[in-house]
Amino acid sequence: MGCDIHAHIETVDNGYATHFAEIYLGRNYALFELMAGVRGDRDNAIVPPRGFPDNANSTTEDKFYQEISDEENGSRYISSERAKEYLEKGYIKQHPKHEWKVTNSDLHTPSYLNTKELKQVRKKLREQYGHQGQNYYLDACIAAMKKLNNARLVFWFDN
């Protein structure tokens, strides 16, 4: 079974996050290890996973959280019965501000990195893997973030 990353570039100004773009970073387990210790040694992460930011933009948040609803269905929703069961078992967590939202049990290891931290990831990736460590998706992400003020990459993984 594979593991994929879901990544969103946001800017933060006065504590308020604005969604800039959802970005594709490919499936690169060496990158995942350096970003969050996923699919590798957690101690190799440039920064230990921070969790999902409390001030994430609603566009980003809607991709990470599910709404509790017995009337709607689909990947954005979870029934109240299943949500209660999963919360009791510790499979999911309640949204810090909205009791009608919970984390998606298929998603894990949320975190965020700023431009400087992503540059450290890129440097270490290249040091460890040489030319094989080249990741054009990551380069494009960093280039976009460098053009923005107070940019961060909010990300999580699925299996």
BADO-848937 format. One record per residue: residue number from 1; x negated, y, z negated of N, C-alpha, C in turn. Coordinates in steps of 0.2 Angstrom, whole numbers. Atoms other than C-alpha are relative to their C-alpha. Example, Ala and Ser with C-alpha at 12.3 -4.5 7.8 and 13.67 -1.06 7.14 Angstrom:
<torros>
 seq   n.u   n.v   n.w  ca.u  ca.v  ca.w   c.u   c.v   c.w
   1    -4    -6     0   -62   -22   -39    -4     6     0
   2     4    -6     1   -68    -5   -36     4     5    -3
</torros>
This chain:
<torros>
 seq   n.u   n.v   n.w  ca.u  ca.v  ca.w   c.u   c.v   c.w
   1    -4    -6     0     0     0     0    -4     6     0
   2     4    -6    -1    -7    17     5     2     5    -5
   3    -2    -5     5    -7    33    -5    -1     7     5
   4     0    -6    -4    -3    50     3     0     6    -5
   5     0    -6     4    -5    68    -3     5     5     3
   6    -5    -6    -2     8    82    -2    -3     6    -3
   7     4    -6     2     0    99    -3     4     6     3
   8    -3    -7    -1     7   117    -3    -4     5    -2
   9     4    -6     2    -2   133    -2     5     5    -3
  10    -4    -5     3     5   146   -13    -5     6    -2
  11     4    -6     3    -1   164   -19     4     2    -6
  12    -3    -2     6     2   170   -36    -2     7    -2
  13     1    -7     2     5   188   -41     4     2    -6
  14    -4    -2     6    10   194   -58     4    -6    -3
  15    -3     6     2    14   176   -62     6    -3     4
  16    -5     2    -4    26   175   -48    -3    -4     6
  17     3     4    -6    22   161   -34     4     1     6
  18    -3     0    -6    26   163   -16    -3    -5     4
  19     2     6    -5    26   148    -4    -3     3     6
  20     3    -2    -6    14   151    10     1    -6     6
  21     0     5    -5    13   134    19     0    -7    -3
  22     1     7     2    15   115    17    -6    -2     5
  23     6     1    -4    -2   108    23    -2    -7     0
  24     2     7     0    -8    91    29    -7    -1    -1
  25     7     1     2   -24    85    22    -3    -7     2
  26     2     7    -3   -24    67    30     0    -5    -6
  27     1     5     5   -27    51    20    -7    -1    -1
  28     7     1     1   -44    52    13    -1    -1    -8
  29     1     1     7   -47    43    -3    -6     3    -4
  30     6    -4     3   -64    51    -6     2     7    -2
  31    -3    -7     2   -55    68    -6     4    -1    -5
  32    -5     0     5   -41    62   -17    -4    -1    -7
  33     4     1     6   -54    56   -30    -3     6    -2
  34     3    -7     2   -63    73   -30     5     5    -2
  35    -5    -4     2   -47    82   -31     4    -1    -6
  36    -4     1     6   -38    73   -45    -2    -7    -3
  37     2     7     3   -47    56   -48     5    -5     2
  38    -4     5    -2   -34    47   -38    -3    -4     5
  39     3     5    -4   -39    31   -29    -8     0    -1
  40     7     0     2   -56    32   -38    -1     1    -7
  41     2    -2     7   -64    37   -54     2     7    -2
  42    -2    -6     2   -55    50   -63    -5     5    -3
  43     5    -5     2   -71    57   -70    -3     3     6
  44     3    -4    -6   -76    62   -52     4     6     2
  45    -4    -5    -2   -62    74   -51    -4     7    -2
  46     3    -6     1   -69    92   -49     3     3    -6
  47    -4    -3     5   -55    98   -61     5    -6    -2
  48    -5     5     1   -45    85   -71     7     3     2
  49    -7    -2    -2   -27    85   -65     4     5    -6
  50    -3    -5     5   -17   100   -73     7    -1    -1
  51    -7     1     0     0    94   -70     3     5     5
  52    -3    -5    -4    13   104   -60     1     6    -3
  53     0    -6     3    12   122   -62     7     3    -2
  54    -7    -2     3    27   130   -73     2     5     5
  55    -3    -6    -4    28   145   -61    -1    -2     8
  56     0     2    -7    28   135   -44     6     4     3
  57    -5    -3    -4    38   143   -30     6    -6     1
  58    -5     5    -1    55   135   -28     0    -5     6
  59     1     5    -6    51   128   -11    -5    -6    -1
  60     5     6     2    36   118   -18     4    -4    -5
  61    -3     3     5    46   114   -33     6    -5     2
  62    -6     4    -3    61   107   -23    -3    -7     3
  63     3     6    -3    48    94   -15    -2    -4    -5
  64     3     4     5    42    88   -31     5    -3    -5
  65    -6     2     4    58    87   -42     6    -2     3
  66    -6     3    -2    74    78   -40     5     3    -4
  67    -6    -3     4    91    85   -45     4    -6    -2
  68    -4     6     3   102    74   -56     7     2     3
  69    -7    -1    -3   119    72   -47     3    -7     1
  70    -4     6    -2   132    58   -46     4     1     6
  71    -4    -1    -6   140    66   -31    -4     0     6
  72     4     0    -6   125    68   -20    -5    -6     0
  73     5     6    -1   113    55   -13    -6     2     4
  74     6    -2    -4    96    55    -4    -6     1    -5
  75     7     0     4    78    57    -9     0     6    -5
  76     0    -6     4    82    74   -17     4    -1    -6
  77    -4     1     5    94    67   -29    -1    -7    -4
  78     1     6     4    94    54   -43     7     0    -5
  79    -6     0     3   110    48   -52    -2     1    -8
  80     0    -1     8   113    53   -71    -2    -6    -3
  81     2     6     4   112    35   -76    -7    -2     1
  82     7     2    -2    96    31   -67    -5     5    -3
  83     5    -5     3    88    48   -73     0    -1    -8
  84     0     1     7    93    44   -91    -5    -7    -2
  85     4     6     1    85    26   -90    -7     2     1
  86     7    -2    -1    69    33   -82    -3     4    -5
  87     3    -5     5    67    47   -94    -1    -4    -7
  88     1     4     6    69    34  -109    -6    -4     1
  89     6     4    -1    56    23  -101    -6     3     1
  90     6    -4    -1    44    37   -98    -2     0     8
  91     2     0    -7    44    35   -79     1     7     3
  92     0    -7    -2    49    53   -76     1     5    -6
  93     0    -5     5    49    69   -85     5     6     2
  94    -5    -5    -1    62    83   -87    -3     6     2
  95     3    -7    -3    59   100   -78     0     4    -7
  96     1    -4     6    53   112   -91     5     5    -1
  97    -4    -5     0    66   125   -87     8    -2     1
  98    -7     2    -3    81   116   -79     2    -8    -2
  99    -1     6     2    89   101   -87     3    -5     5
 100    -3     3    -5    97    96   -71    -5    -2     6
 101     5     2    -4    80    92   -63    -5    -4    -4
 102     5     5     3    67    78   -66    -5    -1     5
 103     5     2    -5    51    73   -58     2    -6     4
 104    -1     6    -4    52    60   -44    -4    -6    -2
 105     4     6     3    47    43   -50    -5    -3     5
 106     5     2    -5    38    40   -33    -6     4     1
 107     5    -5    -1    27    55   -35    -4     0    -7
 108     4     0     6    12    56   -47    -6     5     1
 109     6    -4     1    -3    66   -53     0     7     4
 110     0    -7    -2     2    84   -49    -5     4    -3
 111     5    -4     2   -11    97   -50     0     6     5
 112     1    -6    -4   -17   113   -42    -7     2     0
 113     7    -2     0   -34   120   -37     0     7     4
 114     0    -7    -3   -39   138   -32    -6    -1     6
 115     4     0    -5   -50   142   -17    -7    -2    -2
 116     7     2     3   -67   141   -27     0    -7    -1
 117     0     7     2   -62   124   -34     0    -5     7
 118     0     4    -6   -58   117   -16    -6     0     4
 119     6     0    -3   -74   123   -10    -5    -5    -3
 120     4     5     4   -83   113   -24     2    -7     3
 121    -2     6    -2   -73    98   -18    -3    -2     7
 122     3     0    -7   -78   101     0    -8    -2     0
 123     8     0     1   -97   103    -5    -2    -7    -3
 124     2     6     3   -97    87   -16     2    -6     5
 125    -2     5    -5   -88    77    -2    -5    -1     5
 126     5     0    -5  -101    82    11    -7    -3    -3
 127     6     3     4  -115    78    -2     0    -7     0
 128     0     7     1  -109    61    -5     1    -4     6
 129    -2     4    -7  -103    56    13    -4     3     6
 130     4    -3    -6  -114    67    24     6     2     6
 131    -5    -2    -5  -105    69    41     7    -3    -1
 132    -7     4     1   -92    56    36     4     4    -5
 133    -4    -4     4   -87    69    23     3     6     3
 134    -3    -5    -3   -82    81    35     8    -1     1
 135    -7     0    -1   -63    85    34     2     7     2
 136    -3    -7    -3   -56    98    46     6     2    -3
 137    -7    -2     3   -39    98    37    -2     4    -6
 138     2    -3     6   -48   103    21    -3     7     2
 139     3    -6    -2   -58   116    30     5     5     2
 140    -6    -5    -2   -42   124    38     4     2    -6
 141    -3    -2     6   -34   124    21    -4     5    -4
 142     5    -5     4   -49   133    13     0     7     4
 143     0    -6    -4   -49   145    28     6     4    -1
 144    -6    -3     1   -31   149    26     0     4    -7
 145     0    -2     7   -33   151     7    -4     6    -1
 146     5    -6     0   -48   163     9     3     6     2
 147    -3    -6    -3   -37   175    19     6     3    -5
 148    -5    -2     4   -24   176     5    -3     2    -7
 149     2    -2     7   -25   184   -12     3    -5    -5
 150    -2     4     6   -24   173   -28     3    -7     3
 151    -3     6    -3   -21   157   -17    -1    -6    -5
 152     1     6     3   -19   140   -25     3    -6     5
 153    -3     5    -3   -16   123   -18     4    -5    -5
 154    -4     4     5    -2   114   -27     1    -7     4
 155    -1     6    -4    -2    95   -23     2    -6    -5
 156    -1     6     4     3    78   -29     0    -6     5
 157     1     6    -4     2    60   -23     6    -5     0
 158    -5     6     0    14    45   -18    -4    -6     1
 159     3     6    -2    11    27   -16     5    -4     3
</torros>
